[in-house]
Amino acid sequence: MNRKKVTLQAGFLVLVMGMTLYSLLREGGLKVFAQTLKTAEYKFIALALILLLGYIVLEAVIIKIIMHSLSERISIGKCMKYSFAGFFFYCISPAGSLEQPMQLALMHRDGVNTEKAMISLLLITITFKLSIVLLGAAVYCSGDLGPKLLTEPVKGFCIAGEILSAGAVVLFAGLLLSPSSLDRAADAAIGVLSSRGIIRKPLRWEKKKDEFLKGYSSSVRVFRKHRALPAAVLLITIIQRLCYFAITVPACLSIGAGGLSAQDITAAQGMVQLGSEMLPLPGGMGVNELMYLKVFSPVFGDQTLSTLILSRGVGYYCQLIICGLVTAGIWISGLIGKRLSRGGLSPEDRRKKEK
């Protein structure tokens, strides 16, 4: 990714974040924010942070399980690294589009088999989307939330999220289980990119693609032997999702907001996430907050903004900061390791030495 694209994406992120915070904190919102931080019980905030860390750590566990099933030996420490970095890029990119590419790049740098890494990330993407489709369907079928929470505008976003998530599941499942589909998709991508002059020597890329698909097809055959693996990963992913949705529960308890059970709060937060995460905005910013206010205002009243500040503060902004710090550490350690592997010499020093 070149410097111009990084600058544009960072600027877009700051703009959306600034507009979201301004809309929430204007007209007395800043006073509510200060009062919320002053009166909140921090033992519940600590519980919310534990749920957030559980959400992140469970992805590392999933990566470890899949890689082990594919006979790829990888430490849990490295899996943690991929999880933290992945969630950082998930937070800052539209619809989380940079998460898997950046995780794949880190795995490649660590010498992880690219074909197996691709299968692992595709399976994680499928179960991540499928989990919220199933949870959303469960909420609709149960009807426990009632019409007072899922109003018509919110229902529209949720239905759209359900359809888009289900479509993503079908698309990625096709790529995972059918190497020929991946072959056709890669051919189309190479054709478009070469016609626009983005890549040169398309035949060279075709050769690389064929080599990759040869190893990928072999790894898919190994994957198909582990029939229980997708179900196990899906179960862990559902638990992972529930950890994230449940962050709102201690956020509400910390200021004494009542009127809903922990189960209903978790389910309602899941519907908010369902309706916002497929939109092309980093972390669903703006829409997520708007939906939250629409869903919880009938119950929490004047306390709704305070619960939003705490829930979203931990679930998104703390996640962004924590994962960002870990990712920065990974990047710095990578630079140091690269420099040490080259004898601690800068490019200029190496040229002088060669002369």
Solvent accessible surface area in square Angstrom, and as a share of the most:
residue,aa,sasa,rsa
1,M,117,0.52
2,N,85,0.44
3,R,209,0.76
4,K,148,0.63
5,K,115,0.49
6,V,75,0.43
7,T,86,0.50
8,L,114,0.57
9,Q,64,0.29
10,A,49,0.38
11,G,41,0.39
12,F,81,0.34
13,L,21,0.11
14,V,102,0.58
15,L,105,0.52
16,V,17,0.10
17,M,36,0.16
18,G,38,0.36
19,M,122,0.54
20,T,7,0.04
21,L,68,0.34
22,Y,153,0.58
23,S,61,0.39
24,L,26,0.13
25,L,42,0.21
26,R,119,0.43
27,E,159,0.72
28,G,44,0.42
29,G,2,0.02
30,L,115,0.57
31,K,161,0.68
32,V,49,0.28
33,F,72,0.30
34,A,60,0.47
35,Q,98,0.44
36,T,3,0.02
37,L,73,0.36
38,K,163,0.69
39,T,73,0.43
40,A,7,0.06
41,E,80,0.36
42,Y,124,0.47
43,K,136,0.57
44,F,45,0.19
45,I,21,0.11
46,A,48,0.37
47,L,77,0.38
48,A,0,0.00
49,L,57,0.29
50,I,110,0.56
51,L,38,0.19
52,L,0,0.00
53,L,73,0.36
54,G,24,0.23
55,Y,6,0.02
56,I,0,0.00
57,V,54,0.31
58,L,38,0.19
59,E,2,0.01
60,A,0,0.00
61,V,49,0.28
62,I,1,0.01
63,I,0,0.00
64,K,70,0.30
65,I,56,0.28
66,I,0,0.00
67,M,0,0.00
68,H,140,0.63
69,S,19,0.12
70,L,1,0.00
71,S,88,0.57
72,E,30,0.14
73,R,237,0.86
74,I,14,0.07
75,S,59,0.38
76,I,84,0.43
77,G,46,0.44
78,K,79,0.34
79,C,0,0.00
80,M,53,0.24
81,K,41,0.17
82,Y,0,0.00
83,S,0,0.00
84,F,21,0.09
85,A,0,0.00
86,G,0,0.00
87,F,1,0.00
88,F,42,0.18
89,F,36,0.15
90,Y,28,0.10
91,C,1,0.01
92,I,33,0.17
93,S,0,0.00
94,P,44,0.28
95,A,42,0.32
96,G,7,0.06
97,S,68,0.44
98,L,27,0.13
99,E,12,0.05
100,Q,46,0.20
101,P,69,0.44
102,M,45,0.20
103,Q,0,0.00
104,L,44,0.22
105,A,57,0.44
106,L,24,0.12
107,M,0,0.00
108,H,124,0.55
109,R,121,0.44
110,D,40,0.21
111,G,65,0.62
112,V,11,0.06
113,N,58,0.30
114,T,44,0.26
115,E,27,0.12
116,K,37,0.16
117,A,1,0.00
118,M,48,0.21
119,I,0,0.00
120,S,0,0.00
121,L,5,0.02
122,L,13,0.06
123,L,5,0.03
124,I,7,0.04
125,T,12,0.07
126,I,15,0.08
127,T,4,0.02
128,F,16,0.07
129,K,22,0.09
130,L,51,0.25
131,S,0,0.00
132,I,2,0.01
133,V,21,0.12
134,L,78,0.39
135,L,36,0.18
136,G,2,0.02
137,A,40,0.31
138,A,57,0.44
139,V,22,0.12
140,Y,80,0.30
141,C,116,0.70
142,S,64,0.41
143,G,49,0.47
144,D,89,0.46
145,L,9,0.05
146,G,27,0.26
147,P,112,0.71
148,K,120,0.51
149,L,1,0.00
150,L,12,0.06
151,T,48,0.28
152,E,128,0.58
153,P,81,0.51
154,V,2,0.01
155,K,61,0.26
156,G,39,0.38
157,F,73,0.31
158,C,0,0.00
159,I,88,0.44
160,A,46,0.36
161,G,2,0.02
162,E,32,0.14
163,I,117,0.59
164,L,89,0.44
165,S,0,0.00
166,A,39,0.30
167,G,41,0.39
168,A,13,0.10
169,V,21,0.12
170,V,111,0.64
171,L,109,0.54
172,F,55,0.23
173,A,27,0.21
174,G,29,0.28
175,L,29,0.14
176,L,6,0.03
177,L,80,0.40
178,S,35,0.22
179,P,31,0.19
180,S,61,0.39
181,S,29,0.19
182,L,19,0.09
183,D,44,0.23
184,R,152,0.55
185,A,49,0.38
186,A,26,0.20
187,D,55,0.28
188,A,62,0.48
189,A,49,0.38
190,I,18,0.09
191,G,38,0.37
192,V,76,0.44
193,L,66,0.33
194,S,33,0.21
195,S,93,0.60
196,R,183,0.67
197,G,54,0.52
198,I,114,0.58
199,I,25,0.13
200,R,203,0.74
201,K,136,0.57
202,P,55,0.35
203,L,150,0.75
204,R,139,0.51
205,W,109,0.38
206,E,51,0.23
207,K,136,0.57
208,K,97,0.41
209,K,23,0.10
210,D,80,0.42
211,E,104,0.47
212,F,48,0.20
213,L,18,0.09
214,K,162,0.68
215,G,25,0.24
216,Y,0,0.00
217,S,28,0.18
218,S,48,0.31
219,S,8,0.05
220,V,1,0.01
221,R,140,0.51
222,V,52,0.30
223,F,8,0.04
224,R,123,0.45
225,K,158,0.67
226,H,70,0.31
227,R,215,0.79
228,A,77,0.60
229,L,11,0.05
230,P,48,0.30
231,A,68,0.53
232,A,43,0.33
233,V,0,0.00
234,L,33,0.16
235,L,112,0.56
236,I,32,0.16
237,T,2,0.01
238,I,38,0.19
239,I,84,0.43
240,Q,1,0.01
241,R,3,0.01
242,L,72,0.36
243,C,26,0.15
244,Y,22,0.08
245,F,4,0.02
246,A,21,0.16
247,I,3,0.02
248,T,1,0.00
249,V,18,0.10
250,P,2,0.01
251,A,0,0.00
252,C,1,0.00
253,L,84,0.42
254,S,2,0.01
255,I,31,0.16
256,G,57,0.55
257,A,6,0.05
258,G,46,0.44
259,G,67,0.64
260,L,31,0.16
261,S,61,0.39
262,A,57,0.44
263,Q,129,0.57
264,D,30,0.15
265,I,7,0.04
266,T,19,0.11
267,A,24,0.19
268,A,0,0.00
269,Q,14,0.06
270,G,8,0.07
271,M,2,0.01
272,V,0,0.00
273,Q,13,0.06
274,L,0,0.00
275,G,4,0.04
276,S,0,0.00
277,E,9,0.04
278,M,42,0.19
279,L,46,0.23
280,P,96,0.60
281,L,45,0.22
282,P,0,0.00
283,G,15,0.15
284,G,2,0.02
285,M,1,0.01
286,G,31,0.30
287,V,27,0.16
288,N,3,0.02
289,E,4,0.02
290,L,92,0.46
291,M,3,0.01
292,Y,2,0.01
293,L,50,0.25
294,K,100,0.42
295,V,0,0.00
296,F,0,0.00
297,S,46,0.30
298,P,78,0.49
299,V,34,0.19
300,F,10,0.04
301,G,42,0.41
302,D,145,0.75
303,Q,69,0.31
304,T,4,0.02
305,L,36,0.18
306,S,15,0.10
307,T,0,0.00
308,L,1,0.01
309,I,22,0.11
310,L,10,0.05
311,S,8,0.05
312,R,18,0.07
313,G,21,0.20
314,V,6,0.04
315,G,5,0.05
316,Y,4,0.01
317,Y,42,0.16
318,C,40,0.24
319,Q,5,0.02
320,L,22,0.11
321,I,105,0.53
322,I,51,0.26
323,C,0,0.00
324,G,17,0.16
325,L,125,0.62
326,V,52,0.30
327,T,19,0.11
328,A,46,0.36
329,G,37,0.36
330,I,16,0.08
331,W,159,0.56
332,I,89,0.45
333,S,66,0.43
334,G,18,0.17
335,L,87,0.43
336,I,94,0.48
337,G,37,0.36
338,K,111,0.47
339,R,120,0.44
340,L,125,0.62
341,S,92,0.60
342,R,113,0.41
343,G,59,0.57
344,G,32,0.30
345,L,54,0.27
346,S,29,0.19
347,P,74,0.46
348,E,96,0.43
349,D,61,0.32
350,R,61,0.22
351,R,136,0.50
352,K,129,0.55
353,K,158,0.67
354,E,144,0.65
355,K,206,0.87
